[in-house]
Amino acid sequence: MSPPVYSLIFPADEYQDWGPSLEILQFVSENGKPYSETLSIDLKEGDPAYFRWFLASILYSKPIRETSATKTYKLFEHYGLADPKSIVKAGWDRLVKVLDEGGYTRYDFSTADRLHEICRNLIAHYDASLDLLHQRSSDSRDLERRLMELGKGIGPVTVSVFLRDMRRVWSKADPSPTPKVRVAMADLGISDLKEFARREGLDLVELETALHRYSKLYPRHPKRSDSS
């Protein structure tokens, strides 16, 4: 027997002009594809794929259009700048040019600085291996701490975005939901992400990804908005 469809309807008095009714299982099915998969990054390939997704996560975490972040990531791949050593070797000026081409004009200098620092630290402390970083972590919180210590460009949101997809390959990946996902959870009446996924037979990564996309499709009403 198929699981029951969990129908979620916005309260009419608050969302009647902008929020649709939707069935969460169908929405997750249609919108839950992990971002790493949309970029054709197969995390089962190991360390090289881990870094490519890490790079993409850093780009997606900037306050910039998702299309620009996707374009920029693909440019890094196209120019052979999708591993720590290549990024360090390329140098700051080259990184700025790639970021500008992708649409990061407002954040080109700072992002180039941070990518350079992050990659240098990953090479120096973990032999350029995110898998080694994971192995040395004692638990999920230590894993998050080690990731953030790689450089200033890595905060809680970047870590959550990165580790969301890494749940499927790293046993210690257990991130908290991002602010956008928490907003979607509150609006849809989901108090516990893991329990909801278990009860409804949903993949946790796909559920969280769908909620992120939901928050972008149906942002909060201005009267209820808050900063991320």
N, C-alpha and C positions, 0 to 999 in steps of 0.2 A: 504493500500500500504506500502510495506517495505521501510525503509529509504535508501537513496542512499549510495552506497559503496564509501567511501572516499579513493581513491588510492593515495598512497604516494610513490614517486620514488626519490631515491637519485640522486643528480646531477652527471652525468656521469663522468665529469672531476675530481671530488674529490673522488668518491666512487666506481668507476667501478670495482676495484679489490676486494672489500670486503663488499660492502653494497648491499643487495638485494632489489628488489621492493616488496612492500607488501601492502595489503589492511588492513587499520587500524581496521576496524570493525571486520574482521575475526581474526586479531592478538589479539585484546582485548578479543574476545570470547574464544580463545584458551589459552590465557596467563594471563587473568585478575583475576583468582581466588585469593582472599585475602590470605595473608600468615597466618593469624589467622585460616582460614578455612583449610588450608593445614596441620596445626598442630592439627586439630580437636578441636579447641577452639571455643565454641559457645558463642559469646559475649552477646547473649540474656539471658544467665544464671546469669548475674550481676557481682557483685564485685569479687568473686573468679576467674571468667574467665577474668575479666579486669586485675587482677594482673598477671595471667599466660601469657597473651599477652604482658604486660609491661615487664616482665622478658625476654620473647623471643625477644622483640624489643631491649632491652639492649644488648643481645647477638648478634643479627644480625647487630648491628651498629658497632661492632668491625671490624677492618681490617683483617678478617679471612674468610676462605672459608665458603660459605653458608651451605654446607653439615656438616661442623664441628659445626656450630652454631645450626643447627637443631638437630644434635646428642646430643649436650650438653643440649639443652632445654629438650629433651626427657629423659635424665638421671636425670635432676632435678625433673621432674615429677615422674619418676620411683622410686626415693629415697625419695619421699614425701617431697620435698623441693620446693614446688610451691606456697608458701604463705609467707608473711613477717615474721610472728612469727617463723615459722619452719626454715627459713633461718638464723635468728638471733640466735635461739637456737642451730642450728647445729654447729656454731662456724667457725672461719676462716680456721682452718686446714681441716675440713671436706669439706668446699667449694672448697678449692684448689684441693683436691683429685678428686672431681667430675669434676671440670674444666679441670684438666689434663687428665682424662679419656675421656673427650669429644674432646680433641685436642687443648685446650687453653694453651699449655705449655708456650708460649711466654707472655701470658697475664694473667696467673693464679693468681699471687699475687695481681696485681692491680685490676683485676676484682673482686676477693674475697673481697678486701678492700672496693671497691665501692658498691658492692651488700650489704655488711653488713651495711655500712653507710646509703644507700638509704632506706633499710628496717627499720633501727632504727628510722630514721626521719619520715618515713611514719607512724610508730606506735606512735611515740611521738606527732606528730602534727595533724594526721588525724585518729587516732584510727585504724591504719592499713587499712584504706579504701580509695581507689582511687575514689570511687563514692562520698565520702564526700569531697574529694579534688575538684572534679568537681563541686559539689553543691556550694562550698564556692567561686568559681571563679566568678568574675564579668563578664568576657567576654573571648573570645578565647585567647587574648594575656595574660591575667592574668592567665588563665589555663596553658599556656606554661611556664610562669614565675614560677608558683608554682611547676610544674613538675621538672624544672631544679634546683630549690632550694632544692630538695630532696637530691642531692649529686653531686659530681664531675663527676660521670660517665654518667650524663645525659646532653647532649648538644643539639643543634638545630636539628641535624640529627636524634638522638634517638627520640626526641619529634615528629618530622615529621613522622617517621616510625610508632610510636605508634598511633598517632592521625589519621593517614590515615585510618586505619581500624575502629577506634573509631567514625568516622563520622556517622556511621550507628546507634550508640546508644547514643552518647553524642551530645546535641544540640550546645555546645560551641566548639566542635572540628572542627577546620578550619585551618589546618596546611599549611604552605608554602611547595611547592615541594622540595624534597631533591636535592642536586647538580646533582646527576645522572639522576633524572627525568627531571631537567631543561635542561641538555645536550640533552636528547632524544627529548624534546619538540623543542629545537632549530634545531636539525637535521631534524625533521619531519615537521617543519614549523607551530607548534602549539604555538600561542602567549598567549592564555588565556585558561587555562585548563578547568575551569568551563563553559565558553562559548562554547568551542568545545564539551564538554560532552553534554550540553543542546541541541546544534544544531544537533548533530548526534544521539541523543537518547541513550547515553551511561551512564552507572552507573559510577559516578565519582571515587569511590573507585577502581572499576575494571579497569578503564582507567589508573589511576595513577599507579596501581600495574603492569599493562601490560607495561607501559613505563619504569618502573624500571627494569623489566625483559628484555625489549628490550635493555636497556643500557648495560646489562651484556652480552647479546647475540651478540650485534654489537657495541663494544666499538669504540670510536672515532678513526679516523685515527691518527697515531702518530704525524703527523704534526699539528694536530688541538687539541691535547689532552691538558687538563688542570687538575689541582689538584682539588679534591673534597673538 
